[in-house]
Structure formats: C-alpha cells, structure tokens
Amino acid sequence: MKKKIISALLAAVMVFSLTACGGGSDKKSADGTYYNTYLDTDPTTMDPVKGNDTYSMGILRNIMEPLTRMEEDGDKQERKGAGAESWESNDDGTVWTFHLRDNKWSDGEPVTADDYVYGMKQTLDPEAGSPNAFYITCIKNGEAIYNGEKDVSELGVKAVDDKTLEITLEYSVPYFLSLTDTRAMYPVREDLVEKYGESYGANVESMVGCGPFKMTSWKRNSKIELEKNENYWDKDSVKLDKVNYQIVSDQTARFNSFDSGSLDYIACADKEWIGRFDKKDKVDVVEAPIPTVRYDFFNCQDKIFSNVNIRKAFTMAVNREDMCSVIYNDIHKPLYGWVPYSTSTGELGEYRDQVEEPLKSITEDPKELLLKGMQELGLGSDPSTLNITYTLSATTEWTRTYAAYCQQMWEKILGVKVELDFNEWGTFQSKTNNGEFQIAMMTWSIDYDDPMAMMEVFAGGSNMVPVFWQNDQYDSLVAQARKEMDEKTRVDLYKQAENILLADDCVVSPNVNEYTHSYYYQYVKNYNKLASSTSGLKYVDTSAR
C-alpha cells in the first residue's frame, strides 16, 4: 500500500539535508543499520569556513554539531539545543550566552567554547576568505573585521569558560537563533587547521566531527562514507550505524537504482519517472515546494552586461511558464522574485503572499531593451554581432538539454549568438568567482527561514553570488532590515531591496522555484519533511528494512 504525504509547509528535502537515496538489499548489513544516499557532485571542501555549496553542507550537517538545530515534531518545528544545552539573552537581545553540553569530537577531544569562538573568528577573518562571513557580521565588530578595519581579536565572541560561550551583537537581530545552525557558527578545531593548513577539510584525514556521525572515507568523485560517532553526546538517538553517499551525476542512473530497490530515497522532477514511481508499491511520496531558486546571474563588470537594459533583456526574454513546462515537466513553478515561495517573515506568514514579485513590473519588450542597451554602449543596432557565452556548472545530459533550450530561446527572441560553456563544479566556481563569465546558471537555497537569508547574499558586495555589483541604497535597506524588530516594517524594507535587486538593477534572473516529488521506501522512518529542518540524518531509522 502506498502512502502519500503532501506537506503544506516548507517541505521535504533541500539537497543537503535529505538527499538520501539509499537503501540497499533486502538483507541486513553485517555492520548494522545503514542508509545509502547520493550527492549530485563531489564537494569541494568540508572546511565549514571555506565551503558554501549544498553538497558539503549535506555532509557537515551530519558530522558537525551546531549550537542549535531546527527539529521536527509532526508538521511543526521547534528549535532545540544541540551543542548548547541551554541559552539566554539580555533584555534587548544583544548579548547571548550559550551553555554547552559535554560533547566530544570523534577523536575523543572535548568540544569547548573556544572551538565555536575560533570557528566564528575564522569565518570573519578576511585572510580566511570565507564566503559565509556575511551571515554573522551582526556580531559586534564583525563587519569592521571583515572589512579589514579591526583585528579579529576584537570580535564580540568569548569563551567565558570551556562550557560557556558569550556572543555580543552590534544590535538586536530578530532571527539570530536561526543563524546558530549555519556553518558560519560551526565549531572548528584550531590545532587541526594549523596542522593541515590549506588541505584542512580536503580529505578525510584532516577532518574530525562532533555530530551524530563521523566521516570515515572520501574517495573523490566516487563516494563518501559516514559512521555513527560513538563520542557524540546524544548517540542513543542515532539509529543508523553507517551512511553511504554515492556521488552520482547521472539522474537516469539514480532513477534506475531506486526503481531496482538499491536506493532508499529519490527526488524526482521527471514526468515519466514520477508516473512510474507513483505506481510503485511500498513507497511513500512527499510533494511540496522547496525554498530553492534556479536562476541566471550576470557579470556586471563585463562590457556587455554592465548595461542594465541588456541584463533586463536577457531576463525578460525567458518564458518561465514555457520553461517549467518543457524543461521541468510542470513539476517546478515559475518565479519572478528572488525570495522563494514558502519563506516566512514570522507571524504575518509567507513573504510571497505579502509582496508581489518584482520582475512582473518590467513590461518593456525584451528586444527593445536589448537595442536600447546596445545603443547606450555604442554597439550598433545588430544583435547578431553580439557573441554571448552562457556558463554552466555541469556536463550532464540534462544540463546540455537545458542549456540548448536557453540558447535557442535567447537567439530567437533577442537575435544574439550564444555559445555554451560546460564545466565541472570546481571549474565553474573558479571561473565565476574570478569573473571569467558573462551569464551563468546556479541554484540557491535558503539557510534559514527568513527573507534575509536571500537578501544579504548581495549586501555590501559580498560576492556570494559573483555578480560584481554593489548598491548603496540596497545595502542600507538590508542593514535596516537586519535590526528592525517590527515585522511589517521589516517586510517593507525587504520589498524595497528586492525591487532594487531585480526591477531596477536586474543583476540576477530568478527563473524557477523548485518543488519536489520525493520517494521513500516505507522501511525508512523519521526522515525530515520540512526543508528548513536541520537535524540531517540524525533520527533516520532503517531497522525495518
């Protein structure tokens, strides 16, 4: 008998938290309970300071212990203590004190407040070059340190003693606790960073964890293996003895593996396979929106895409409804805003129910916008003279199909010539971070449930998405929203900022809001159904296999 679960809340599976396709044979493993899962791409690093991809986050969420975790209780969520047993703040919410549990690293060393302090200092130290620094510039002196104006020793974090961590903020932050389970606030072992240097986090030998699991094997572009961490403070709640991540870029191979019973879970957006899996026995399905955006972004330093009208032309030439139908088989939904659906502002509910999507306000013809931009740049009036390169982050068959669709769309509507540039993930990151591109495509998922998780990506020229753009008014609005405690006023600040980002400057082109059809064999229990849950695989149980 099949059971269908449709979550009306944020649901099911950001790649990094639930990408658990795994499963295996009908026989129990001699090593105990296990879970076979996959990643689309090999992570670049497990260093929480330097990594910012969803692939490594899927592993880190299981091998590290943040101060808190967002855990599920039925259809609801509750923030619970993880590395911290309890916490309190002063009256105005600017000083937070966390009382740590008796936890140990997988090598037996105790986890101390100094480990959390070091992790946050490394994240904000400009010499470390962390792409996650913008999350915690709200900590006292954080922004000045990140900008090189103050020494990292002046950061408002301190270890009162081994088990007491004190964090002082520049101002009250309404969503501060939501930051405590992002990698920007993970504990980091200073002795191992000093021992391994640049290779820290690049291999299993340099990594220790303090979460439910420990990493025991990492074969590049092949597999990653985790085992239960017997030193973990809450090891009795961990039901799995082993987690096996296969790195599989080919989706057909993944679908076939799930269909044959060798995988426990699969996320599917292919209409044919969905029809097949819907008929499969002893499988549960979760259907829900995911706060994940598929988008194009522009290099605003490029000669051609430095022009806002040309950026608008390429953005508005995208027929999002047709894309969702042709490319995504009507699984995903069109998106005309940067903040995805299901993102909450608090008591007022979902942001998208309160704020119209900014790109809907752009009504000019895309071809006219292009010609206007070309005239402003002195490039004549013949779009066919423009040679545009579209940079992609994979070489898979699906990626090639998607890219060809976009190529034909832009060439037909705008009359330009488009060259396709396919890359493996590491090369793609290097190219885009160095500005060696014109247009590129990525996905972005929120790290915590507030529009700020999307807005601050572009604040202060953070370059998290390397558009090489900065707008003082945008920065000011985001800075005000960070400390605004009145929800209605904060939503209005978000609205103004999002309009600058898209309707005015159009530095990014959101195209699709992801939805998921996720399938689990019924012997898999206690998996997360809400996308903003951060317990990872801690409670997953396959003992009924």
C-alpha positions as CSV (number, residue, x, y, z in Angstrom):
1,M,0.0,0.0,0.0
2,K,1.3,3.4,-0.9
3,K,1.0,6.3,1.4
4,K,1.1,9.9,0.0
5,I,2.3,12.8,2.1
6,I,1.6,16.3,0.8
7,S,3.1,19.0,3.1
8,A,1.5,22.4,3.0
9,L,4.6,23.7,4.8
10,L,8.1,24.0,3.7
11,A,8.9,20.6,2.8
12,A,10.9,17.8,2.1
13,V,14.4,18.0,1.2
14,M,16.9,20.5,0.5
15,V,19.6,18.6,-1.3
16,F,22.0,18.9,1.6
17,S,19.6,17.7,4.3
18,L,17.7,14.9,2.8
19,T,19.4,13.9,-0.3
20,A,19.2,10.4,0.9
21,C,18.7,8.0,-1.7
22,G,19.9,5.0,-0.5
23,G,18.9,1.8,0.5
24,G,20.1,-1.4,-0.4
25,S,19.3,-5.0,-0.5
26,D,16.6,-6.8,1.5
27,K,19.2,-8.3,3.8
28,K,20.6,-6.5,6.8
29,S,24.1,-5.4,6.7
30,A,26.6,-7.2,8.9
31,D,27.6,-3.7,10.1
32,G,24.2,-2.9,11.4
33,T,21.6,-0.4,10.1
34,Y,22.7,1.6,7.1
35,Y,21.5,4.2,4.7
36,N,22.7,4.6,1.1
37,T,22.5,8.1,-0.2
38,Y,23.9,10.2,-3.1
39,L,25.2,13.6,-4.0
40,D,25.0,15.0,-7.5
41,T,28.5,16.4,-7.3
42,D,31.6,15.9,-5.2
43,P,32.0,18.6,-2.6
44,T,35.0,20.9,-3.0
45,T,35.9,21.0,0.7
46,M,34.5,20.0,4.1
47,D,36.0,23.1,5.7
48,P,32.9,24.9,7.1
49,V,34.8,28.2,6.8
50,K,35.7,27.9,3.2
51,G,32.9,25.8,1.7
52,N,29.5,27.2,0.7
53,D,28.0,24.6,-1.6
54,T,25.0,22.5,-0.7
55,Y,26.9,19.2,-1.4
56,S,29.3,19.7,1.5
57,M,26.5,21.1,3.7
58,G,24.8,17.7,3.4
59,I,27.8,16.1,5.0
60,L,28.6,18.8,7.5
61,R,25.0,18.8,8.9
62,N,25.6,15.1,9.9
63,I,29.2,15.2,11.2
64,M,29.2,18.6,13.0
65,E,27.2,19.8,15.9
66,P,25.9,23.4,15.7
67,L,24.8,25.3,18.8
68,T,21.1,24.5,18.0
69,R,19.1,22.6,15.4
70,M,15.6,23.1,14.0
71,E,13.9,19.8,14.6
72,E,10.5,18.4,13.5
73,D,7.6,17.5,15.7
74,G,4.9,16.2,13.4
75,D,4.0,19.1,11.0
76,K,5.7,21.6,13.3
77,Q,9.2,22.6,14.1
78,E,11.0,23.6,17.2
79,R,14.5,25.0,17.8
80,K,16.3,22.7,20.2
81,G,19.6,22.6,21.9
82,A,22.3,20.7,20.0
83,G,25.9,21.7,21.0
84,A,24.3,24.1,23.5
85,E,22.1,22.6,26.3
86,S,20.5,26.0,27.1
87,W,20.9,29.7,26.3
88,E,19.6,33.1,27.4
89,S,20.0,36.7,26.3
90,N,19.9,40.1,28.0
91,D,16.7,42.2,27.8
92,D,17.5,43.8,24.5
93,G,18.8,40.7,22.8
94,T,22.3,42.0,22.2
95,V,24.2,39.6,24.4
96,W,23.6,35.8,24.2
97,T,25.0,33.2,26.5
98,F,25.2,29.5,25.4
99,H,25.8,26.7,27.9
100,L,27.5,23.8,26.1
101,R,26.9,20.1,26.6
102,D,29.5,17.6,27.5
103,N,30.3,16.6,23.9
104,K,33.4,15.2,22.2
105,W,35.0,15.3,18.9
106,S,35.2,12.0,17.0
107,D,38.9,11.7,18.1
108,G,37.9,11.9,21.7
109,E,38.9,15.5,22.4
110,P,36.3,17.6,24.3
111,V,34.3,20.2,22.4
112,T,34.8,23.6,24.1
113,A,33.6,27.1,23.8
114,D,36.9,28.0,22.2
115,D,36.1,25.8,19.3
116,Y,33.0,27.8,18.5
117,V,34.9,31.1,19.1
118,Y,37.6,30.0,16.7
119,G,35.1,29.0,14.0
120,M,33.4,32.3,14.1
121,K,36.7,34.3,14.1
122,Q,38.0,32.3,11.1
123,T,34.7,32.9,9.2
124,L,35.1,36.7,9.7
125,D,38.8,36.9,9.3
126,P,39.4,38.5,5.8
127,E,42.5,36.4,5.4
128,A,40.5,33.2,5.5
129,G,38.3,34.5,2.7
130,S,35.2,32.8,3.9
131,P,32.1,33.1,1.6
132,N,29.9,32.7,4.7
133,A,31.1,35.8,6.6
134,F,28.1,37.9,5.7
135,Y,25.9,35.7,7.9
136,I,27.5,36.8,11.1
137,T,28.6,40.4,10.5
138,C,25.9,41.2,13.1
139,I,28.3,40.1,15.8
140,K,30.0,43.1,17.5
141,N,32.8,44.4,15.3
142,G,32.1,41.7,12.7
143,E,31.6,44.0,9.8
144,A,34.7,46.1,10.7
145,I,36.8,42.9,11.0
146,Y,35.5,41.6,7.7
147,N,36.4,44.9,6.0
148,G,39.9,44.8,7.5
149,E,39.2,47.8,9.8
150,K,39.7,45.9,13.0
151,D,41.6,42.9,14.2
152,V,39.8,39.6,14.5
153,S,40.7,39.5,18.2
154,E,38.1,42.3,18.7
155,L,35.2,40.1,17.6
156,G,32.3,40.1,20.1
157,V,32.7,36.4,21.0
158,K,34.4,34.9,24.0
159,A,34.7,31.7,25.9
160,V,33.8,32.5,29.5
161,D,35.0,29.0,30.3
162,D,35.2,25.7,28.5
163,K,31.4,25.2,28.6
164,T,30.1,28.8,28.4
165,L,30.0,30.8,25.1
166,E,29.1,34.5,25.1
167,I,28.2,36.3,21.9
168,T,27.7,40.1,21.8
169,L,25.8,41.6,18.8
170,E,26.0,45.1,17.3
171,Y,22.2,45.3,17.6
172,S,19.2,43.2,18.2
173,V,18.7,40.7,15.4
174,P,15.2,39.2,15.2
175,Y,16.4,36.0,13.5
176,F,19.7,35.5,15.4
177,L,18.9,32.0,16.7
178,S,18.3,30.9,13.1
179,L,22.0,31.7,12.4
180,T,23.2,29.3,15.1
181,D,22.9,26.2,12.9
182,T,24.5,27.8,9.8
183,R,28.1,26.7,9.0
184,A,29.2,30.3,9.8
185,M,28.8,29.4,13.5
186,Y,30.1,25.8,13.5
187,P,32.9,24.8,15.8
188,V,36.4,24.4,14.2
189,R,39.5,22.8,15.7
190,E,42.3,25.3,15.6
191,D,45.0,22.6,16.1
192,L,43.9,20.8,13.0
193,V,43.7,23.9,10.9
194,E,47.2,24.8,11.9
195,K,48.4,21.2,11.3
196,Y,46.9,20.8,7.8
197,G,46.8,24.3,6.5
198,E,45.2,24.7,3.1
199,S,44.5,20.9,3.0
200,Y,42.2,21.1,6.0
201,G,38.8,19.8,5.0
202,A,40.1,18.5,1.7
203,N,40.3,14.8,2.8
204,V,39.1,12.5,5.5
205,E,42.4,12.5,7.3
206,S,42.2,16.2,8.1
207,M,38.5,16.1,9.3
208,V,37.1,15.3,12.7
209,G,33.5,15.8,13.6
210,C,31.4,16.3,16.7
211,G,28.0,15.5,15.4
212,P,25.9,12.3,15.1
213,F,28.3,10.8,12.5
214,K,32.0,10.8,11.6
215,M,33.5,10.7,8.2
216,T,35.5,7.6,7.6
217,S,36.1,7.5,3.9
218,W,36.1,10.0,1.0
219,K,37.1,8.8,-2.5
220,R,36.9,11.8,-4.8
221,N,34.1,11.7,-7.4
222,S,33.1,8.3,-6.1
223,K,31.8,8.0,-2.6
224,I,31.8,9.3,1.0
225,E,31.1,7.1,4.0
226,L,30.0,8.1,7.5
227,E,29.8,6.0,10.6
228,K,28.0,6.6,13.9
229,N,30.0,8.8,16.2
230,E,30.3,6.9,19.5
231,N,31.6,10.0,21.2
232,Y,28.5,12.0,20.3
233,W,26.6,13.3,23.4
234,D,23.3,12.0,22.0
235,K,24.5,8.8,20.4
236,D,21.5,6.8,21.8
237,S,19.2,8.8,19.5
238,V,21.2,7.9,16.4
239,K,19.7,4.8,14.8
240,L,22.0,4.4,11.8
241,D,25.3,2.7,12.0
242,K,26.5,3.8,8.6
243,V,25.6,6.3,5.8
244,N,27.0,5.7,2.3
245,Y,27.0,8.7,-0.1
246,Q,27.5,7.7,-3.7
247,I,28.5,10.6,-5.9
248,V,26.3,10.1,-9.0
249,S,25.8,12.9,-11.5
250,D,23.6,10.9,-14.0
251,Q,20.0,11.2,-12.9
252,T,18.9,8.2,-15.0
253,A,21.3,6.0,-13.1
254,R,19.8,7.3,-9.8
255,F,16.3,6.6,-11.0
256,N,17.1,3.1,-12.1
257,S,18.9,2.4,-8.8
258,F,15.8,3.5,-6.8
259,D,13.5,1.6,-9.1
260,S,15.5,-1.6,-8.6
261,G,15.4,-1.2,-4.8
262,S,19.0,-0.4,-4.2
263,L,18.3,3.1,-3.1
264,D,16.1,4.2,-0.2
265,Y,15.1,7.6,-1.5
266,I,14.9,9.6,-4.7
267,A,13.9,13.1,-5.5
268,C,12.4,13.3,-9.0
269,A,11.3,16.0,-11.4
270,D,11.0,13.8,-14.4
271,K,7.3,13.4,-15.5
272,E,7.8,9.8,-16.9
273,W,9.7,8.6,-13.8
274,I,7.2,10.3,-11.5
275,G,4.4,8.3,-13.2
276,R,6.4,5.2,-12.7
277,F,7.3,5.8,-9.1
278,D,3.7,6.8,-8.2
279,K,2.6,3.2,-9.1
280,K,5.4,1.6,-7.1
281,D,4.4,-0.5,-4.1
282,K,5.7,0.1,-0.5
283,V,6.8,3.6,-1.3
284,D,5.8,6.9,0.3
285,V,5.8,10.2,-1.6
286,V,6.3,13.7,-0.3
287,E,5.2,16.5,-2.6
288,A,6.0,20.1,-1.6
289,P,7.6,23.4,-2.5
290,I,11.2,23.9,-1.6
291,P,12.7,27.3,-0.8
292,T,15.2,26.9,-3.6
293,V,15.7,29.2,-6.7
294,R,17.1,28.2,-10.0
295,Y,18.5,31.4,-11.6
296,D,20.8,33.0,-14.0
297,F,23.3,35.7,-12.9
298,F,25.2,38.3,-14.7
299,N,28.8,39.6,-14.6
300,C,28.1,43.3,-14.1
301,Q,31.8,44.0,-14.8
302,D,31.5,42.5,-18.3
303,K,31.5,45.1,-21.1
304,I,28.1,44.0,-22.4
305,F,26.3,43.0,-19.1
306,S,27.5,46.2,-17.4
307,N,24.4,47.7,-19.0
308,V,21.2,47.3,-17.1
309,N,18.9,47.3,-20.1
310,I,20.8,44.4,-21.6
311,R,20.5,42.5,-18.3
312,K,16.8,43.2,-18.3
313,A,16.5,42.0,-21.9
314,F,18.0,38.6,-21.2
315,T,16.0,38.3,-18.0
316,M,12.6,39.1,-19.6
317,A,13.3,37.0,-22.7
318,V,12.9,34.0,-20.5
319,N,9.4,32.5,-20.8
320,R,9.3,31.0,-17.3
321,E,6.0,29.2,-17.9
322,D,7.2,27.5,-21.0
323,M,10.5,26.6,-19.3
324,C,8.6,25.0,-16.4
325,S,6.5,23.0,-18.9
326,V,9.2,22.0,-21.4
327,I,12.2,21.6,-19.2
328,Y,10.7,20.8,-15.8
329,N,7.5,18.9,-16.9
330,D,5.4,21.2,-14.8
331,I,7.0,20.0,-11.6
332,H,8.7,23.3,-10.6
333,K,6.9,26.7,-10.7
334,P,7.8,30.0,-12.5
335,L,9.4,32.6,-10.2
336,Y,9.6,36.3,-10.8
337,G,11.1,37.3,-7.4
338,W,14.4,36.5,-5.6
339,V,12.8,35.3,-2.4
340,P,11.3,31.8,-3.0
341,Y,7.8,30.6,-2.0
342,S,7.3,29.2,1.5
343,T,9.8,31.6,3.0
344,S,8.2,33.1,6.2
345,T,8.5,36.5,7.7
346,G,7.1,35.4,11.0
347,E,3.5,35.9,12.3
348,L,2.5,37.6,9.0
349,G,3.1,34.4,7.1
350,E,4.8,33.8,3.8
351,Y,6.7,36.7,2.2
352,R,5.4,36.0,-1.3
353,D,1.8,36.3,-0.1
354,Q,2.7,39.8,1.1
355,V,5.0,41.1,-1.7
356,E,4.4,41.0,-5.4
357,E,7.3,39.5,-7.5
358,P,9.4,42.5,-8.8
359,L,10.1,41.1,-12.4
360,K,6.3,41.3,-13.1
361,S,6.7,45.1,-13.1
362,I,9.0,45.1,-16.1
363,T,6.8,45.4,-19.1
364,E,9.2,46.5,-21.9
365,D,9.8,44.3,-24.9
366,P,13.0,42.3,-24.4
367,K,14.3,43.1,-27.9
368,E,13.7,46.8,-27.5
369,L,15.5,46.7,-24.1
370,L,18.5,45.0,-25.9
371,L,18.6,47.5,-28.7
372,K,18.4,50.3,-26.2
373,G,21.3,48.9,-24.2
374,M,23.4,48.3,-27.3
375,Q,22.9,52.0,-28.3
376,E,23.9,53.2,-24.8
377,L,27.1,51.1,-25.2
378,G,27.8,52.2,-28.8
379,L,27.4,48.7,-30.1
380,G,25.3,49.5,-33.1
381,S,21.8,48.0,-33.8
382,D,22.5,44.5,-35.0
383,P,22.1,42.0,-32.1
384,S,23.7,39.2,-34.3
385,T,27.0,40.9,-33.7
386,L,26.8,40.1,-30.0
387,N,28.6,36.9,-29.0
388,I,27.3,35.8,-25.6
389,T,28.7,32.9,-23.5
390,Y,26.4,31.0,-21.2
391,T,28.4,29.2,-18.4
392,L,27.0,26.0,-16.8
393,S,28.1,24.1,-13.7
394,A,27.8,20.5,-15.1
395,T,28.3,18.4,-18.2
396,T,25.3,16.1,-17.8
397,E,22.8,15.3,-20.4
398,W,20.1,17.2,-18.6
399,T,22.4,20.3,-18.3
400,R,23.1,20.1,-22.1
401,T,19.3,19.9,-22.8
402,Y,18.6,22.8,-20.6
403,A,21.4,25.0,-22.0
404,A,20.3,24.3,-25.6
405,Y,16.8,25.4,-24.7
406,C,18.1,28.7,-23.3
407,Q,20.4,29.1,-26.2
408,Q,17.6,28.8,-28.7
409,M,15.3,31.0,-26.7
410,W,17.8,33.9,-26.5
411,E,18.8,33.6,-30.1
412,K,15.2,33.5,-31.3
413,I,13.8,36.3,-29.1
414,L,16.9,38.6,-29.0
415,G,18.7,37.7,-32.2
416,V,22.1,37.2,-30.4
417,K,24.6,34.4,-30.8
418,V,25.0,32.3,-27.7
419,E,27.9,29.9,-27.0
420,L,27.6,27.2,-24.4
421,D,30.3,26.7,-21.8
422,F,30.0,23.4,-19.8
423,N,32.2,22.8,-16.7
424,E,32.6,20.5,-13.8
425,W,31.6,22.2,-10.5
426,G,35.1,23.1,-9.3
427,T,36.0,24.8,-12.6
428,F,32.7,26.6,-12.7
429,Q,33.3,28.0,-9.2
430,S,36.7,29.2,-10.2
431,K,35.5,30.8,-13.4
432,T,32.6,32.7,-11.9
433,N,34.5,33.7,-8.8
434,N,37.2,35.2,-11.0
435,G,34.7,37.0,-13.2
436,E,35.5,34.8,-16.2
437,F,31.9,34.6,-17.5
438,Q,29.1,36.7,-18.9
439,I,25.9,34.8,-17.8
440,A,25.9,31.7,-15.6
441,M,23.3,29.5,-14.0
442,M,23.1,28.2,-10.4
443,T,20.6,27.2,-7.7
444,W,20.3,28.9,-4.3
445,S,18.6,27.5,-1.2
446,I,17.9,29.5,2.0
447,D,20.0,28.6,5.0
448,Y,17.4,29.8,7.5
449,D,13.7,30.7,7.2
450,D,13.6,34.4,6.7
451,P,13.9,36.6,3.6
452,M,17.2,37.9,4.9
453,A,18.7,34.6,4.0
454,M,18.3,35.7,0.4
455,M,18.7,39.4,0.7
456,E,22.1,39.5,2.4
457,V,23.6,37.4,-0.4
458,F,24.1,40.6,-2.3
459,A,24.6,43.1,0.5
460,G,27.9,45.0,0.7
461,G,29.3,43.4,-2.4
462,S,29.6,40.1,-0.6
463,N,30.1,38.3,-3.9
464,M,28.4,35.1,-2.6
465,V,26.8,35.2,-6.0
466,P,29.6,36.7,-8.0
467,V,27.7,39.4,-9.9
468,F,30.3,42.1,-9.0
469,W,27.7,44.6,-8.1
470,Q,27.0,46.9,-5.2
471,N,24.3,49.4,-4.5
472,D,24.4,51.7,-1.5
473,Q,20.6,52.0,-1.2
474,Y,20.2,48.3,-1.3
475,D,22.9,47.9,1.4
476,S,21.2,50.5,3.5
477,L,17.8,48.8,3.3
478,V,19.2,45.4,4.1
479,A,21.2,46.9,7.1
480,Q,18.0,48.4,8.4
481,A,16.1,45.1,8.0
482,R,18.7,43.2,9.9
483,K,17.9,45.2,13.1
484,E,14.2,46.0,12.6
485,M,12.1,44.2,15.2
486,D,8.7,45.3,13.8
487,E,7.8,42.6,11.3
488,K,5.6,44.7,9.0
489,T,8.3,47.4,8.7
490,R,10.9,44.7,8.0
491,V,8.8,43.2,5.2
492,D,8.6,46.7,3.6
493,L,12.3,47.0,3.7
494,Y,12.7,43.6,2.1
495,K,10.3,44.7,-0.6
496,Q,12.2,47.8,-1.4
497,A,15.5,46.0,-1.5
498,E,14.2,43.2,-3.7
499,N,12.8,45.8,-6.2
500,I,16.3,47.4,-6.5
501,L,17.9,44.0,-7.0
502,L,15.5,42.9,-9.8
503,A,13.2,45.6,-11.1
504,D,15.8,48.4,-11.0
505,D,19.3,46.8,-11.5
506,C,18.3,43.3,-12.6
507,V,21.6,41.7,-11.5
508,V,20.1,38.3,-11.2
509,S,17.3,36.5,-13.1
510,P,15.3,34.1,-10.9
511,N,13.5,31.6,-13.2
512,V,12.1,28.7,-11.2
513,N,11.0,27.9,-7.7
514,E,11.8,24.2,-7.0
515,Y,9.1,21.8,-6.0
516,T,9.8,18.2,-5.0
517,H,8.4,14.8,-5.6
518,S,10.4,12.7,-3.1
519,Y,10.0,9.0,-2.8
520,Y,11.0,6.8,0.2
521,Y,10.7,3.1,0.7
522,Q,8.4,2.6,3.7
523,Y,11.1,1.0,5.8
524,V,12.8,4.4,6.0
525,K,11.5,6.1,9.2
526,N,11.9,9.6,10.8
527,Y,13.2,11.4,7.8
528,N,12.7,15.2,7.6
529,K,9.7,16.5,5.7
530,L,10.3,20.2,6.2
531,A,13.0,21.9,4.2
532,S,14.1,24.2,7.0
533,S,14.8,21.3,9.4
534,T,18.5,20.9,10.3
535,S,18.7,17.6,12.1
536,G,20.0,15.9,8.9
537,L,20.0,12.1,9.2
538,K,20.3,12.1,13.0
539,Y,16.9,10.4,13.6
540,V,16.6,8.4,10.4
541,D,15.9,4.7,11.0
542,T,16.1,1.8,8.5
543,S,15.9,-1.0,11.0
544,A,12.6,-2.2,9.4
545,R,14.5,-2.8,6.1
